[in-house]
Amino acid sequence: MVRDTKKTTELVSYLIDKGILATGLNYPVVPKGDEEIRFQINADHTPYDIEYTLNVLKEYKQKI
């Protein structure tokens, strides 16, 4: 959970810029303070895709 609307929006934008489809869930979809990111993983994703996503998330965390 990101727990902040602005941070959720920024992270989703960053992920999309890196070629990763993610959806931010903000109020009123979730209660205020419970904002989060949703990833849609399916059988077509490879281990590389998952590893790439994790690396991009780590990269983002280091930038903030």
C-alpha positions in Angstrom: 0.0 0.0 0.0 1.2 3.5 -0.8 -1.3 5.2 1.5 -1.2 8.6 -0.2 -3.1 9.7 -3.3 -0.3 11.9 -4.7 2.4 9.2 -4.2 0.2 6.6 -5.8 -0.4 8.8 -8.8 3.4 9.5 -9.1 4.3 5.9 -8.8 1.8 4.8 -11.4 3.1 7.4 -13.8 6.7 6.3 -13.2 5.7 2.6 -13.8 3.9 3.5 -17.0 6.9 5.5 -18.2 9.0 2.3 -17.7 6.5 0.2 -19.7 4.7 -1.4 -16.8 0.9 -1.3 -16.7 -0.3 -0.6 -13.1 -3.4 0.9 -11.7 -3.6 3.3 -8.8 -6.5 2.7 -6.4 -7.4 6.0 -4.7 -10.4 7.4 -2.8 -13.3 6.8 -3.3 -12.4 3.3 -4.6 -10.5 2.6 -1.4 -10.8 4.5 1.9 -8.5 7.5 2.4 -5.2 6.3 3.7 -5.5 2.9 2.0 -4.3 4.0 -1.5 -2.5 1.2 -3.3 -1.1 0.0 -6.7 -2.7 -2.9 -8.5 -0.8 -5.1 -10.9 -2.5 -7.5 -13.3 -0.3 -10.6 -13.6 -1.2 -13.3 -16.1 0.2 -16.5 -17.6 1.8 -14.6 -20.4 4.2 -12.8 -18.1 7.6 -14.3 -17.9 10.0 -14.5 -15.0 11.9 -11.7 -16.7 8.8 -9.5 -16.7 8.3 -10.0 -12.9 12.0 -9.4 -12.2 12.0 -6.2 -14.3 9.0 -4.9 -12.4 10.6 -5.6 -9.1 13.8 -3.9 -10.2 11.9 -0.8 -11.4 10.1 -0.7 -8.0 13.4 -0.9 -6.2 14.8 1.8 -8.5 11.8 4.1 -7.6 12.2 3.5 -3.9 15.8 4.6 -4.1 14.9 7.8 -5.9 12.4 9.0 -3.3 
